[in-house]
Amino acid sequence: MVHLDYLDAGANIIISGSYQATIQGFEAKGFSTEEAEALLKKSVELACEAREIYYDRCTKDSWDFVENARSSRRPIFVAASVGSYGAYLADGSEYDGNYGDAVTLEKLKDFHRRRVQILANSGADLIAFETTPNKLEAKAYAELLEEEAIDIPAWFSFTSKDGINAVSGDSILECASIAESCKQVVAVGINCTPPRFIHSLVSSIRKVSNKPVVIYPNSGETYDAEHKQWIRSNGLVDEDFVSYVGKWQEAGASLFGGCCRTTPNTIRAISKALSVKFNANVGAGVGGRLPPSAPAPSRFCPPAGTAIWVQLPRWCRELRLPLSLSFLARTSSPRKIWVL
């Protein structure tokens, strides 16, 4: 399964394939409400199953996996993906945020409520609200998290087409401020946006939020909603994509990865780039000190160079994660994020 491809690339968090899965969408295709809800749960169960398969394979394949492997192996967590209302419409409106005057705050909350309830209780470790196109939907998410007393962490990520605003034209400052004010939200950022816009967006988010900034841009290609295909423009090869990572980190981002039209190879390249930078900093005495309890990198599964120990963001510590260099993967369409 696709999840395993990304785990083989070193992922620590895999994201369920529920981005475009909705109860309303399944019902429109003839499924009952009960069947639709079961399919949502299944998306998380598949990710959890992949995690167990990977752990079992690591235990068998790693010659020096210690007896207490569960306490020292690379942590892997499952995030449940929640796509925007526009993703359900499948008309490309998640890339412009134009839902029309009939779509109100209450309508968005009613649309998302049951799906969020199901995914929050599906066994996932966190919820990823992705490709959010406007502040109205972000506000709907924030109010839902509070009203439903969701007790697992969440992040909000927005889309942009100009490096200044969300795709709807709403200020990215206002969008990020909504995430900042929601106690259940532990990270805020940008996804499915051309890489050339990321630096300025990270800088803007940092002005209004002290939460970790998550970024997973697309390849730089453009989605054609009419023909439902990606149009090659200035799409980047993996090596070019990775060349941006250092600048994004300097701007204040702490979670890195790739969205649509990126692949496991993109993530391996990001892994390599961050590993090289980390090792250079350690050699120069700049941060990255290994904690006394850190197991040797050789105890982890391939790929080499990904078992590097650094401080995780606060939300990971609250989940009782050990210190590690981690990254996330979305697998309904391949996406991956580093946590640094």
Residue pairs with C-beta under 8 A, 6 or more apart in sequence:
1 46
1 50
1 331
2 17
2 331
2 334
3 14
3 46
3 47
3 50
3 51
3 329
3 331
4 50
4 53
4 54
5 264
5 331
5 334
6 14
6 264
6 267
6 329
6 331
6 334
6 336
7 14
7 50
7 51
7 54
7 76
7 329
8 54
8 264
8 302
8 303
9 264
9 267
9 268
9 271
9 303
9 329
9 336
10 74
10 267
10 268
10 271
10 303
10 306
10 327
11 76
11 267
11 327
11 328
11 329
11 336
12 74
12 75
12 76
12 77
12 324
12 326
12 327
12 328
12 339
13 76
13 77
13 78
13 79
13 125
13 126
13 326
13 327
13 328
13 329
13 337
13 339
14 47
14 50
14 51
14 76
14 77
14 78
14 79
14 328
14 329
14 330
14 331
15 47
15 78
15 79
15 80
15 81
15 128
15 328
15 329
15 330
15 331
15 332
15 335
16 43
16 44
16 46
16 47
16 78
16 79
16 80
16 81
16 119
16 124
16 331
16 332
17 43
17 46
17 47
17 81
17 331
17 332
18 40
18 43
18 44
18 80
18 81
18 82
18 83
18 115
18 119
18 332
19 81
19 82
19 83
19 87
19 130
19 131
19 330
19 332
19 333
20 83
20 87
20 88
20 90
20 332
21 39
21 40
21 43
21 83
22 36
22 83
22 88
22 111
22 115
23 33
23 36
23 37
23 40
23 114
23 115
24 88
24 111
25 36
25 88
26 35
26 36
26 39
27 33
27 36
31 39
37 114
37 118
40 115
40 118
40 119
40 122
41 118
41 122
43 80
43 81
43 332
44 78
44 80
44 119
44 122
44 123
44 124
45 122
45 123
47 78
47 124
47 331
48 78
48 123
51 76
51 78
54 76
54 301
55 73
55 76
57 301
58 65
58 69
58 73
58 74
58 300
58 301
59 65
59 69
59 73
61 301
62 299
62 300
62 301
64 298
64 299
65 73
65 299
66 72
66 295
66 299
72 295
72 299
73 299
73 300
74 300
74 301
74 306
74 307
74 324
75 321
75 322
75 324
75 326
77 125
77 126
77 319
77 321
78 123
78 124
78 125
79 124
79 125
79 126
79 127
79 128
79 328
80 119
80 120
80 122
80 124
80 126
80 127
80 128
81 127
81 128
81 130
81 330
81 332
82 112
82 115
82 116
82 119
82 127
82 128
82 129
82 130
82 141
83 94
83 130
83 131
84 94
84 130
84 131
84 132
84 133
84 137
85 93
85 94
85 99
85 103
85 108
85 111
85 112
85 137
86 92
86 93
86 94
86 95
86 96
86 97
86 99
86 131
86 133
87 94
87 131
88 111
90 228
91 225
92 223
92 224
92 225
92 226
93 99
93 133
93 225
94 131
94 133
94 159
94 167
95 133
95 159
95 161
95 167
95 192
95 223
95 225
96 133
96 167
96 168
97 133
97 134
97 137
97 166
97 167
97 168
97 169
97 170
98 168
99 134
99 136
103 136
105 136
105 139
105 140
105 143
108 136
108 137
108 140
109 140
109 143
109 144
109 147
112 140
112 141
112 144
113 144
113 148
116 127
116 141
116 144
116 145
116 148
116 150
117 148
119 127
120 127
120 148
120 150
120 151
120 152
124 152
125 152
125 153
125 319
126 152
126 153
126 154
126 155
126 186
126 315
126 319
127 150
127 152
127 153
127 154
127 155
128 154
128 155
128 157
128 330
129 138
129 141
129 154
129 155
129 156
129 157
130 157
130 191
130 192
130 330
131 157
131 158
131 159
131 191
131 192
132 138
132 141
132 156
132 157
132 158
132 159
132 166
132 175
133 158
133 159
133 166
133 167
133 168
134 166
134 167
134 168
134 170
134 175
135 166
135 168
135 170
135 171
135 174
135 175
135 178
136 170
138 156
138 158
138 175
138 178
138 179
139 178
141 154
141 156
141 182
142 156
142 178
142 179
142 181
142 182
142 184
142 185
144 150
145 154
145 182
145 184
145 185
146 182
146 183
146 184
150 184
153 184
153 185
153 186
153 315
153 318
153 319
154 182
154 184
154 185
154 186
155 179
155 185
155 186
155 187
155 188
155 189
155 214
156 175
156 178
156 179
156 182
156 185
156 187
156 188
156 189
157 188
157 189
157 190
157 191
157 214
157 216
158 166
158 172
158 175
158 176
158 189
158 190
158 191
159 166
159 167
159 190
159 191
159 192
159 193
160 166
160 167
160 172
160 190
160 193
160 197
160 201
161 167
161 193
161 194
161 197
162 197
163 196
163 197
163 198
163 199
163 200
163 201
164 171
164 172
164 200
164 201
164 204
165 171
165 172
166 172
166 175
172 201
172 204
172 205
173 204
173 205
173 207
173 208
176 188
176 204
176 205
176 208
176 209
177 208
177 209
179 185
179 188
179 209
179 211
180 188
180 208
180 209
180 210
180 211
185 211
186 211
186 212
186 313
186 314
186 315
186 318
187 211
187 212
187 213
187 214
187 255
187 313
187 315
188 205
188 209
188 211
188 212
188 213
188 214
189 202
189 205
189 213
189 214
189 215
189 216
189 253
189 255
190 197
190 198
190 201
190 202
190 205
190 214
190 215
190 216
190 217
191 214
191 215
191 216
191 217
191 218
191 259
191 335
192 216
192 217
192 218
192 259
192 260
193 201
193 217
193 218
193 259
194 217
194 218
194 220
194 234
195 217
195 218
195 219
195 220
195 236
195 241
195 244
196 220
196 234
197 217
198 215
198 217
198 244
198 248
198 253
199 244
199 247
199 248
199 251
201 215
202 213
202 215
202 248
202 251
202 252
202 253
203 251
203 252
205 213
205 252
206 213
206 251
206 252
212 254
212 255
212 313
212 314
212 315
212 339
213 252
213 253
213 254
213 255
214 253
214 254
214 255
214 257
214 337
215 248
215 253
215 255
215 256
215 257
215 337
216 255
216 256
216 257
216 258
216 259
216 328
216 330
216 335
216 336
216 337
217 241
217 258
217 259
218 258
218 259
218 260
218 261
218 262
219 230
219 235
219 236
219 241
219 258
219 260
219 261
219 262
220 233
220 234
220 235
220 236
221 230
221 231
221 232
221 233
221 234
221 235
221 260
221 261
222 230
222 231
222 233
223 229
223 230
223 231
223 260
224 230
224 231
230 260
230 261
235 261
238 262
238 263
238 265
238 266
238 268
238 269
239 269
241 258
241 262
241 266
241 269
241 270
242 266
242 269
242 270
242 272
242 273
245 256
245 270
245 273
245 274
246 273
246 277
248 256
249 256
249 277
249 340
254 313
254 339
254 340
255 313
255 327
255 328
255 337
255 338
255 339
255 340
256 270
256 274
256 327
256 337
256 338
256 340
257 267
257 270
257 327
257 328
257 329
257 335
257 336
257 337
257 338
258 266
258 267
258 270
258 334
258 335
258 336
258 337
259 330
259 333
259 335
260 333
260 335
262 334
262 335
262 336
263 334
264 334
264 336
266 336
267 327
267 329
267 336
267 338
268 303
270 327
270 336
270 338
271 303
271 305
271 306
271 327
271 338
272 305
274 308
274 325
274 338
274 340
275 305
275 306
275 308
275 325
278 288
278 308
278 310
278 325
279 308
281 287
281 288
282 288
282 289
287 310
288 308
288 309
288 310
290 309
291 309
291 323
293 322
294 309
294 323
297 307
297 308
298 307
299 307
300 306
300 307
306 325
307 324
307 325
308 324
308 325
309 323
309 324
309 325
310 323
310 324
310 325
310 340
311 323
312 321
312 323
312 324
312 326
312 339
313 339
316 326
316 339
325 338
325 339
325 340
326 338
326 339
327 336
327 337
327 338
327 339
328 335
328 336
328 337
328 338
328 339
329 335
329 336
329 337
330 336
330 337
